[in-house]
Amino acid sequence: MIKKIRPPAAPAADAVWLNLDPDVTVEVTSEDPEQPIERALLIDGTGGWRAGGTGTQTIALEWPAPISIRRIRLVFEELSQARTPEFVVRASTPDGSREIVRQQFTFAPPGTTVECEEYAAAISGMVRLELTIVPAIDHGPAVATLKEWRMA
């Protein structure tokens, strides 16, 4: 028998989140001027992003040179409206585009108001990362929000 002792993986809380370089291009389909995308993306941002209207929204990050990431964290918050959103994260490398995760969850205020998801995502050579949010899968009049989007 060969025995190996592996130390446990570093807890997610120990992740060193990337602060986006000024060279990163950010595309959004819309935003509320009072809650711009910077509030969700920048390490020192607070309050999060809110779309400028209802319906499906896309946020895309594009780097001028390929990067590698190993973790993705998304935090959503809804304090007033019960709904079931869905999100999809896609990564693009020189080899093509692939879906990293697709997930639905339910907000049921006042009890369930925050959804925090963290994923291991060993992606090398990434040049674009895209988040698409369907704020309500029943296509009701919900507005997409994103409290935090981090990568490490």
Buried (B, 14 or more C-beta within 10 A) or exposed (E): EEEEEEEEEEEEEEBEEBEBEEEBEBEBBBBBEEBBBBBBBBEEBEBBBBBBEBBBBBBBBBBEEBBEBEBBBBBBBBEEBBBBBBBBBBBBBEEEEEEBBEEEEEBEEEEEEEBEBBBEBEBEEBBBBBBBBBBBEEEEEBBBBBBBBBBB
